[in-house]
Amino acid sequence: MAHPRAGKPEEPAPVKYFTAVLLGEGIDMEGMIVPELEAVFGAVDHRGTAHPFDRTDYYEDEMGPGLRRMIISFEPLRPPTDLIRAKLDAYGIERRLGNGGMRRVNIDPGCMDYFKVVLASFKEGPQKIYLGSGVYADTVLMFHDGAYGPLPWSFPDFRDGTYSEDFSVIRKLYSEALRRRSPGGGRAV
């Protein structure tokens, strides 16, 4: 006997969107970045600690020294298919806040569900899935044994657990939001 949902398309549960924001010294996070992010993604419901971004100097020529990265999540749940729009919107913010064609902030949007954390990227890679409009989906963390854990290709600061506490908090916010959307819905975390 076939599984009752076999062969029947269903819309997935909405996901929790977040951004991994990379910024240099002297950037006004509260006055400059947060209002731009909220205009696109909705109200912020979690703002993580800004951690030194010192595992690579890849962005220093463009953005300067003393870079920090922080995770910020947003209250509204959205369809996972909005990841393309999220990346294009983040790119627009980077360009608006740039200076002379150089970025002053790098905004990597992503989404989370109960199983994984996915970042949007303009860069191709062997593990990335092309979504359209130049955007790829890159699964960087998978939920296993009560926490999100890295994959072989995860960025060093994702791999070493720098943001583990952030993603734990965001997962709880996600679970609560799903429960509010459909009483009896939402999974236990």
Secondary structure, DSSP 8 states (H G I E B T S, - for coil): ---TTTT-------EEEEEEEEE-TT--IIIIIHHHHHHHH--EEEE---EE--S--TTHHHH-SS-EEEEEEEEEEE-GGGHHHHHHHHHHHHHHH-BTTB-SEEEEEEEE-SSEEEEEESS--TT-EEEETTEEEEEEEEEETTEEEE-TTS-HHHHTTTTHHHHHHHHHHHHHHHHHHSTT-S---
